[in-house]
Amino acid sequence: MSTPTTTPLVFSIASYEYLGRAIAEQTGWELGTVTRKTFPDGEHYLRIDSDPADRDVILVGGTPDDAATLEVYDLSCGLVSGGAYRLSMVMPFFGYSTMERSVRPGEVVTAKTRARLLSSIPMASRGTQVFLLDLHVAAITHYFEGAIRPIHVYDKSLVTAAARRLGGADFVLACTDAG
């Protein structure tokens, strides 16, 4: 096994390109590129243009809808198949996190099925992890299976500090749940 390149390589799904770019700029890490096309029948084409072999790879992408979820899945599989040394997915939004349990008979626990889907991403040689930001319920991390390592990042204090810097001591921040 070769030694990984020390500078991480940052990729993102299409809807999170702005965040992937900002992370690369703030850290000095290399920004990976992906060619994307959509065919007339709606199928999607992805080509990873930056070689992930022997690299510590970060993939930024949430799962706000089915298309984004599949892009995270497809890119992750491609990055590992391309030889990523380690894959770290940064997921600012985990869709269906409020569907973490069934209330009525027959309801699908979609948070669990999505965690299982992401758990089927092949393992990079030094591991695959997913950073989940501010989950609706922290226990969702227990829905992940196998060797993938889910890490719940709770950043309410960071958001509060940023709001205070922008709005002063007297501000109102409204959002669902605990925010």
QUIRAKA-V823906 format. One record per backbone hydrogen bond with DSSP energy under -1.0 kcal/mol. NH is the residue of the N-H (numbers start at 0). CO is the residue of the C=O. E is the energy in kcal/mol with one decimal. If there is no record, write none. Layout:
# QUIRAKA-V823906
{{NH:CO:E} {NH:CO:E}}
This chain:
# QUIRAKA-V823906
{{4:53:-2.8} {8:55:-2.3} {9:29:-3.1} {10:57:-3.3} {12:59:-2.1} {15:12:-1.7} {16:13:-1.4} {19:15:-2.4} {20:16:-2.7} {21:17:-1.9} {22:18:-2.5} {23:19:-2.3} {24:20:-2.6} {25:21:-2.6} {26:22:-1.9} {27:23:-1.9} {29:7:-1.5} {31:9:-3.6} {34:46:-2.9} {36:44:-1.9} {38:42:-2.8} {41:38:-2.7} {44:36:-2.9} {46:34:-2.0} {48:32:-1.9} {49:32:-1.3} {53:82:-2.4} {54:51:-1.9} {56:85:-3.1} {57:8:-2.6} {58:87:-2.4} {59:10:-2.4} {60:89:-2.5} {62:92:-2.4} {68:64:-2.2} {69:65:-2.4} {70:66:-1.9} {71:67:-2.5} {72:68:-2.3} {73:69:-3.3} {74:70:-2.6} {75:71:-2.4} {76:72:-2.5} {77:73:-2.4} {78:74:-2.8} {79:75:-2.3} {80:76:-2.6} {81:77:-1.8} {82:79:-1.9} {83:78:-2.1} {84:54:-2.3} {85:54:-1.3} {86:126:-2.1} {87:56:-2.7} {88:128:-3.1} {89:58:-3.0} {90:130:-3.2} {96:93:-1.1} {98:95:-2.1} {106:103:-1.9} {109:107:-1.8} {110:98:-1.8} {112:108:-1.7} {113:109:-2.5} {114:110:-1.8} {115:111:-2.3} {116:112:-2.1} {117:113:-2.5} {118:114:-1.9} {119:116:-1.3} {120:117:-1.5} {125:84:-2.9} {126:123:-2.0} {128:86:-2.6} {129:148:-2.2} {130:88:-3.5} {131:150:-2.9} {132:90:-2.0} {133:152:-3.0} {139:136:-2.0} {140:137:-1.8} {141:138:-2.0} {142:139:-2.2} {143:140:-1.0} {148:127:-2.2} {150:129:-3.0} {152:131:-3.1} {158:154:-2.1} {159:155:-2.5} {160:156:-2.3} {161:157:-2.1} {162:158:-2.5} {163:159:-2.2} {164:160:-2.0} {165:161:-2.0} {166:162:-3.4} {167:163:-1.9} {178:175:-1.3}}
